[in-house]
Amino acid sequence: MMTPVDIIKYNIEAKQRLLTIAIPTFNRSGFLSRLLGAIEPQLKIFASQVEILICDNFSQDDTQEVARAFEANGLPMTYVRHTKNLGMDRNILECFKRASTEYVWIFGDDDVLLEGALATLIPFLEQTRFAHIFVGGYSFRDKFEPKRILFQNIGPTRLTDSADMLTTANILLTFISRNIINKRAVYTLDSNAAFEDYIGSNINQLGFIFSALRVNWPFLIIVKQIVAAQMANSGGYGSCTVFGENLMTIVTREFPKQPAIHRMFANAVLEQHFPYQLNFLKQTNTFLQENQYGILKRVFNKNYRFWLYCYPIIILPSPIASAYSFCVRLILKFKRVVLGSIRYWALAMRFYWIKKIP
């Protein structure tokens, strides 16, 4: 019986493609059409290196018709329609398992591949084998329009190691479209890994992302923005449970006896995610109702960032909470810009001198 690694080797030899853009989708044909429309012109150049895989989670809209129309127009793809809704986590896992190339880019159906993205990425894939690639991106609301975001604070584009990758990406590893994973690397440590341990967490992809980060291969961080993600466009789950309880449970399990990594993820989610998300939750009913205070206190009780940045947003009336949220995010953004600029130049100098050493 062929292992997943054997299957990858076979398909690489047979197809000679480098990358699968795998799109899990469900009842969002309009967003899927926008994404495929962004991919289509780029694949006219890179069709021999990139393939499209769509895993349709038993959509009841015209998703199938949209996919078939692009396929009929010459977009190379494999379209898989499940016979029932597998749930988000299992559909993402199906994308990963069905991808036949070495690199797998699982792409949210409501995200956008920016112009020139493949032209930026493919040359890197052809040069060196990476375990994991993290790419630049930004978020947008409502209608998509290309834009330039300043102060990303992730340093220069660089060949790097897993420690730098974790420091740079941390909670953005949950932003699935900014992560490109080497499937061969993922199965290096366990060729028969099922990656079902975190099904139901809504962030099951962290299982195979963290597996890639444990492999002693090079990693790549691409600063250029090549992905755009639509904000506040999902729901149906408990945000505090997923990005509080579930995230920290997974991090603690994946990095046992490494409290520095636990703190890094906790600090990042309390500074970069919840000051915005908690305010947003007051204004929407698309997420499940939760005991926000009870869940987050249980997970982050000993972290002052919860009490300073998040707790007031939970208890204050909505208009005051919005103002508080805005001020907190502004202050934290300034902090990230300053500290990020220092880290940027430190990294830039580090990699400059490494290149200078004979």
HELIX and SHEET records of a PDB file:
HELIX    1   1 PRO A    4  LYS A   15  1                                  12    
HELIX    2   2 SER A   29  PHE A   46  1                                  18    
HELIX    3   3 THR A   63  ALA A   72  1                                  10    
HELIX    4   4 MET A   88  ARG A   98  1                                  11    
HELIX    5   5 ALA A  117  GLN A  127  1                                  11    
HELIX    6   6 SER A  162  ALA A  169  1                                   8    
HELIX    7   7 ASN A  170  THR A  174  5                                   5    
HELIX    8   8 ILE A  176  ARG A  178  5                                   3    
HELIX    9   9 LYS A  183  VAL A  186  1                                   4    
HELIX   10  10 LEU A  206  LEU A  213  1                                   8    
HELIX   11  11 SER A  239  CYS A  240  1                                   2    
HELIX   12  12 THR A  241  ASN A  246  3                                   6    
HELIX   13  13 LEU A  247  GLU A  254  1                                   8    
HELIX   14  14 PRO A  259  ALA A  268  1                                  10    
HELIX   15  15 VAL A  269  HIS A  273  3                                   5    
HELIX   16  16 PHE A  274  LEU A  281  1                                   8    
HELIX   17  17 GLN A  292  PHE A  300  1                                   9    
HELIX   18  18 TYR A  304  ARG A  305  1                                   2    
HELIX   19  19 PHE A  306  CYS A  310  3                                   5    
HELIX   20  20 TYR A  311  ILE A  315  1                                   5    
HELIX   21  21 SER A  318  LYS A  356  1                                  39    
SHEET    1   A 8 MET A  77  ARG A  81  0                                        
SHEET    2   A 8 VAL A  50  ASP A  56  1                                        
SHEET    3   A 8 LEU A  19  THR A  25  1                                        
SHEET    4   A 8 TYR A 103  ILE A 106  1                                        
SHEET    5   A 8 ASN A 179  ASN A 182 -1                                        
SHEET    6   A 8 HIS A 132  PHE A 140 -1                                        
SHEET    7   A 8 PHE A 219  GLN A 230  1                                        
SHEET    8   A 8 ASP A 111  LEU A 113 -1                                        
SHEET    1   B 8 MET A  77  ARG A  81  0                                        
SHEET    2   B 8 VAL A  50  ASP A  56  1                                        
SHEET    3   B 8 LEU A  19  THR A  25  1                                        
SHEET    4   B 8 TYR A 103  ILE A 106  1                                        
SHEET    5   B 8 ASN A 179  ASN A 182 -1                                        
SHEET    6   B 8 HIS A 132  PHE A 140 -1                                        
SHEET    7   B 8 PHE A 219  GLN A 230  1                                        
SHEET    8   B 8 ARG A 158  THR A 160 -1                                        
END                                                                             
